[in-house]
Structure formats: structure tokens, C-alpha cells
Amino acid sequence: MKDILGQAIHDHYHQQQEHQLWINNQYGPSEEMPVEAYFREEDDMPDIEWLALNECRGDILDIGAGAGAHVLILQERGFDVTALDISNMASTVMKARGVHKVITANIFEYRDQQYDTLLLLMNGIGLTGTLLQLKTFLQHTKQLLKPGGQLLFDSSDIAYLYEGKLPENGPYYGEIQYQYQYNQQKTDWFPWLYIDEQTLTRIAEEIGYNIEVLLEDEFKQYLVRLTVK
């Protein structure tokens, strides 16, 4: 798939001619994604991200690290933190910004090391796309966690999009199809997952994890910690 997000991050960092980054969806109007959000400082982050960063411990792998905003904060705090992203251009930007350890890889294929904390923020767990792939991911991450390790991520319940009328048939309502659009280019449509707490709890326990909700806000966004039973 075209690396449109990586291109947008690259252009923003190098102050090249920028274009608007749009996220097309199949439920409503296109939404603009401000590229500067990937370059935020700690003071600009929401409470969920602050708490997640404060809960990190040991060796850390930031999965889907983007431009490295969270990695740089953790690095500054003295953690041994590694950034992982599937985008070559995003990885190049992170190295240029001073991220010490950068891995360009698909997380589903990565098996090189174990960590105390696996971190996915900005609904990074969405990269699993579907409930089925989430189960595959959670099985896989067991192999990436050191004994006593933790998985930290945020997600949200998007039932509000359906105005109280959740679909009775078809895919889970949090499996959304998205498409990036930037500089007259578009990616293929790809699935992105938003999962409600109840469904996540059921799946996590089925795969063999304990789940702890660390924070939930009024918009049904929440932060969880998973640990292997």
C-alpha cells in the first residue's frame, strides 16, 4: 500500500510543500488529520497519553511509533525504548529527530526481542483491523513480552456513530474502513479497529490476559493494561 502517512510525516519534518492529509471513511464526511499531531510535545498530549507514558516500565517497544513523539519523551526520561513502524519514511524521520533505536517492520512479523512494555497510543491497537486479527495480535504479543510484562493501549467505543442503532448483521461495528488521501494520492481502503471495553475484556480473557482499565473519559475513550495470566 502507498506510504501516504509516511510521506506526510516526511514532508512536514523537512518543511517541504505540505498538503492536507485526509482520512476518508464509509460512514460520513472526510476528516482532516493534522500532521503536526504526530510531532506533539508532552504538554500537548491528552490525559490518556500522559498516563500511558507514566505507566511505562523497563524495556519498551512503541508499536506504530509514527514520528516518534512518545519515544522521544520516554528516551528523555532515561528508558531503553525502541520505535517500531512499518513506514520507511516515518522511520527515517524518527532517526533524524534523534530516536536512538528504530525498527522498520510489520509487528505481526517481528520476533527479535522481548520487552517489559509494549505501547500503542493514538488508538494504535486499531492496526489490527478486525476482532479476528486482534486475537492473532494478542497471541503474537505474548511472545514479545518478558515475564511480568505489560501491553498498554487506548481505544474507544464508537457506538455513538450509529445513533443507538448498532448493526445486527455483518462485521463488528468497530471495524471501520479507512483510506488516507494526500497530495492527490489515495491508499487502498484498509480496516481499522475501535473496540468497546466489554468486547475487549472478553477477547483478552479468552486469549489469556488479565485486563485493567486505567482511565476512561466522558467520550468512551479508555486506556488499558493487559498482562499475561
Disulfide bonds with the S-S distance in Angstrom:
none
